[in-house]
């Protein structure tokens, strides 16, 4: 996805407060996190961290995690 496609996606996306990304990661404060990461992605195009996390959020919104939890010791 291009930066413009990512931004367009989040213009219409319904964001929950908390989103399970995968077995090990949960993104809290998604509604506040997305705009900050869009800003970081646009201000520093060479840093792929913000872009990567936004793509993880898109994937989690489209394919919610429904697998097992991390086992407790």
Secondary structure, 3 states (H helix, E strand, C coil): CCHHHHHHHHHHCCCCCEEECCCCCEEECHHHHHHHHHHHHHHCCCCCHHHHHHHHHHHHHHCCCCCCCCCCC
